[in-house]
């Protein structure tokens, strides 16, 4: 005995609209989540690339600072003029789109027993992009090298 059949019309429309709205919100949330995850993965990969660019710059700088006196003078001040705290920046290189900046600070002479040796702190920075942009990435590596007074 259905005495009011007209009162139940339209209930299906309300529930259908509700389900469509919920599914639209869920779909937009999943899209935003996937975009954020993709961006984070891409930035993580760029961070690894920047680290290895800085690492290759560090290997080059260590080689130059410890091989010969001439190559060392390109990286750090020569031992006679080495004053603790002296900064030297031999320049900037580019590797696979990353700007590699090598800096050096001469710690000075250290005498252990009767044998003097010199200590330098190398700071290598690899970066790509402009600060504030979403694709900006930078990595810095600091290495300490020591060598005897007489480099060939």
Secondary structure, 3 states (H helix, E strand, C coil): CCCCHHHHCCHHHHHHHHHHHHHHHHHHHHHHHHHHHHHHHHHHHHHHHHHHHHHHHHHHHHHHHHHCHHHHHHHCCCHHHCCCCEEEEEEEEEECCEEEEEEEEEEEEEEECCEEEEEEEEEEEEEECCCCCCCCEEEEEEEEEEEECCCC
